[in-house]
Amino acid sequence: MIAMTRSSPGIRAAFAAALMSFAFAGASSAQTIAEANALLTAEDYEGAESAFSALLEAEPDNANATFGLARAHQEQGEYDEAAAAFDRALEQGYQPPPRVFYHRARLEMARGDEEAALSVIEQIAAAGAPIASSIEAASEFAPLADNERFQAALQAMRPCTGEHYRDFDFWLGRWDVAHASGTSSSEITSAQAGCAIIENYSSGAFTGMSINFYDAQTERWHQSWMANTGGAVHLQGGLNEGGAMVMTDADLLVSEMTGSTNRVTWSVLENGDVRQFWESSSDGGETWNVVFDGRYSPVEDEDEESGDD
């Protein structure tokens, strides 16, 4: 190792120049990718092909550039070249792989090979990529609309469609809420393509909302509530044997910190109303106090009330 001393300005200058050169080389590479992608977005496919090819001459294993080159070939109808480049991009570790498969399926449809396209789409479904909406929006796949395999693959790619994601749908709707203090209103809606349930609650000057969702990783439902008074509640749980949704903070840090445990149960009554029963305990569940007991009755549609057809 060469010692850098105050008496070696020439060495220090050379070292600094080398660092600057390295930094600018990295910036140039990033700029080239950005410029090439801009050409692709602008539908200048010949220009994009040249830009990505130039980048690959300097960085042969650049997966992003290889993918971009494949896209440029594809949009020019150079399907063999595009297919080969897509394969190379996967070998080079391009992320995310479903994006490659998506464009590869489009390529096979453009070639007129529906069987090959279906095979690729089924690979996407097997990987669990939630891109059904992108595939449905692509005109190339219109000929497959009535194909059973295609529809089965799409269903597998839709987010939040597995077991338990619909457990709490019985709470969806517009409700009048009767409770000990009077009557409130609540609107419970599905959000984020069915992946979340949003509650908006109103009782005079008091309002609150919650987000509710099933987490496949923890295999539990979760609720986070916040009111305009600043009160927060965090719960987790799931359906009990009777089909009621039960969530509690018993296993959460907040319960340990406060010394209090909350438990909320939502159950469907015989007439279709929903009961929300909130209890709290300060002795580890030995005894419980009622915090809220509300009966949710559906708000009738105005047209039905007026008798309009």
N, C-alpha and C positions, 0 to 999 in steps of 0.2 A: 504494500500500500504506500502511495506517495504522500508524504506529509504536506499539508497545505499550511504555509507560513506567510507571515507578513511580507517576506522578501521574495515572494514568487507571484507577482501580479500577472505575469504571462500565463502561468498555469491556471490562476483563478479565472482569468478572462476566458481561457479556452473551455474551462469547466462550465462556466456560466453560459457560454455560447452553445455548448452541447445540450445543457438543460433546456434552453430556449428552443433549440432545434427539435428536441423530443416533444416539447409541449405543443409547438406549432404543427408537428406531424400528426399528433393526436387530434388537434382541432381540425386539420385539413381532412382527416378521415371522417370525422363526424359531419363536417360540412358536406362532403361528397355524398354520404348517405342521405342527408337532409335534402340536398339538391336533387338526387336521383328519385327520392320518394315524391318530391314536389312535381317532377316531370311525369311520374306515374299518375299522380292525382290530376294533373292537367291534361291527361290522356295523350301526352306526347310519348307514345310507346317506343318509337325508334330512338328518341333522345334518351329515354330511361334505360333502354337496353344498352346503349353506348356507355352511359354513366355507370351502371352497375357492373358492366364488363370491365371498365377501367379500374374500378375499385377492386374487383376480384383479381386483377393482375398484380396488385400490390398486396392484397390479403386474400389468398385463395380459399381460406377456410372461414371466411366471414359469412355466417349463416344468414344474416339479415340481407346481405347483398345477393346471395344466391337465391333467396326467396323472392327478392325484388326482380331479379333477372327472370325467374320463372313466370312471374306475373306479367312482365313485359312481353315475353314470348307468347304467353297465353292470349293476351289481348290482341296480338297480331295474327292469331290463328296458327301459330307455330307450335302445334300441340305435342309433337314428339320431343322437341327441345324443352318445352315447358315441363313435361312429365319428368324428364331426366333431371332437370334442375330442382323440381320439387323433391324428388327422392334424395338428391344431394343435400338439400337444406335440412331434411330430417336427419340424415346421417351426421351432419355437422352440429346437430343439437338445437335446431330452430325451436323457439318457444313463442306462442303455445302451439303444439302439434295439431290440434283440431283446426286451426286456421289453414294449415297446409291441406288437410283432408277436405275442408270445405271447398277450397279452390280446385283441388284435384277432382272432386265430384262434379263441379261445374264444367271442368275440362272434359270429363267423360261424357257428359250430356251433350256438349258441343260436338263431340266426335260421333254422337249418335249411339253410344254404347250404354244403354240404360242399365243393363245388368252390372257392368263395372261401376257405374255411378251408385247403384243401390248398395253394392258391396262396401264402397267407401263410406257411404252414409251410415251403414250399420256399424262400421268401425267407430265412427264418431259417437253413435249412441252407446256402444259398449264402453267407451271411455268416459261416459257420463257428462259430456260437454253440453251445457244448457244453451244451445244455439238454434233451437227449433224455429224461432221467429226469423232469424237471418235466412235460413234455408227456405222457409215459406215465402219470404219476400223476394227471393231470386227467381226471375222469370224462367231461367233454364230448367227448373224443376217442375214447371207446370204440367208437363206430360205425365208425371208420376202421381198426380193428385189423387187418383182413384186406386193406386196400388196399395195393397194391404201391407206389404213389407215396409213401404215408405211411411205409411201412417203409423205403423207400430214403432218404427225408429224415431219418428217425430215425437211420439208420446213419451218415449224413453228420454228424449232430450229436453222435454219441458221441465222447467224448474219447479221444485216443490210440489210434485204430483205423487210422491210415494206414500207409503203407509204413515198415518198420523198427521199429515199436513192438513187434513180436513176435519180433525177432531173438534175444533172450536168453531166450526162454521155455524153451529146452532145459535151462536150469539150475534150473527150478522143481522143488521136491520136498523130501522128507526123505531125508537122505543119511548114510551112514557114510563117513567120510573116512580113507583109509589113507595114511600118509606116513612119512617116515623116523623120526619120533619116536614113532610108535604109531598110534592110531586116535582120531579126533575125531568130532563130530557136527555137522551143519549142516542148517538148515531154511531153504529159499528160498521165499518166498511173493510172490504178486502183491498189490499194494496200490494204493490211490487209483484205483479203477475201471480197473485195468490200466495206469496211467500210471507206476508205479514197481515195482521189484522189491526186496524187503527180504531181506537175508541175516542170519541169526543163527547165529553159529559158537561152538562150545563145545569146549574141550580141557582138561579138569580145571579148574584155577583160572584158566586163561586163557580169556577170552571176547572176542568182538568182533562188530561188526555193520556192515553197509554198506547204503547206499541206491544203487540203480542206476536210471538213467532215460535215455530218448532225448530229446534236445532238438532239436526241429524247426528252431529258429533256427540253431543251429550245425551241424545235421545230423550230430551225433556222440552216441555213448553216453557217459555219465559215471558214475563211481563215486566215492563218498566213504566211506572206511572209518575206523572208530574202534574201538580196543581198550581194555580196562579197564586197560591199562598206560599209556594216554595216547598211544599211537602212532597218527598219522593218515596216511592215504594218499589222494591224489587222482589219478584217472586219467581218460583220455578216449580214445575210439577207435571201433571198429566191427568189422563182420564182414570177414574177409579173403576172398580168392577161394575158399578151401577151406571156407568156412562156419564157421570158428572165430572167436570173439570175441577181439579183441586190443585191449587198452587200455594206455596208457603215460602217463607224466608228462613226456615229452621236451620238449613244447612249453609246459609250464607253468612259472611263476615258481619253484615249489618246487625244480625240478630245477636251475635256474640257481643258486639260493641254496645248495643242498647239494652241488652238484657231482656228484650221483648221479642216475642215470636208472633208473626201474623200468619193467618191461614184463611184463604178465600176459596169458597166453593160456588161454582156456577152449575145449576141443574135445570133441566127442562121439566116444566110442570105438565100435568095432564092436558091442559087446554092450549099448550104451546107457548105459554109465558115462560120467562126465564127468571129464576131466583138467584140473586147474588147475595151470598151470606158471608160476611167478613167477621172473623173473630181474632182476638189477640190474647196472649198468655204471657204473664211475667214470672211464672214458676215452672218453666220448662215443659209446659203442656199438661200440668196437673189439673189446672182449672182454666176456663176460657171466659172472656167477656165479649159481648156483642159490640162491634164497632159500627156495622152497617148491615141492614137487612132490607134489600130492595127487590121489588117485583117489577120486572120489565114486561110491559104489555105492548104489542106492536101497534104503531101508529097507522091507522087506516088510511088508505089512499084517498085523496080528496075527490077524485072522480067517483070512487065507490060511495063516498059519503053523500055526494050530491045526486047519485043515481044516474050520472051521465053514462052514455054508452061509449 
